[in-house]
């Protein structure tokens, strides 16, 4: 059974870098595509980007300048870094497998506030 679990700080100060890790079990991140998605309060889902089985990345154009996704194959984890955060980056952040996404983590709340 494929499982994904997000982890990271729940509170980040403005202008800092948000960093989240997704730990995958039941599949290898050297296969398939692995995405980050977020949902701001009261809004719809927003796709952030993905890292592929070939270690290639693709980011949403609106977030590309601030986003980096990387992976650690020895730990079967992939990581999101979003720099220069503002309160508008407050959201529930999800990691997911596949394109389209077929397995999702439960999500983690990240609040940007001083």
Steps between C-alpha positions, in 0.01 A plus 500: 500500500637838400517754779629858505563707813581871507716644776644838588443812706143619537600864545739700281585868528456733203803523268631161621513175306231238544640149493288183497590135455286221360590149611377227266437135580368224277662643186834637389546865410730382221181404318206724411446872563482661844316826556436775749157664512354752742161634600479849652213560743170546316661434160549211261795272448814654350760279337856602595721263304644152464817299488516208261648154516785644288562771764357768271292777647217713369344790690188710478594815309347717772725346768803397295729780617456400866468120476745213518414130517771244565523139610700261717474156349681337793214608727225478235409862572445813295510854627335833424670830564307823447699815560405854599165393639218741579168449682350413158702178512296382799335175393461130552786341306464155345741263332366256242604229257443479130369712217209516552545469875374166625634484856511797737641573840263621770630857471676728742396850604762770450434848632714798404491755777733708710 
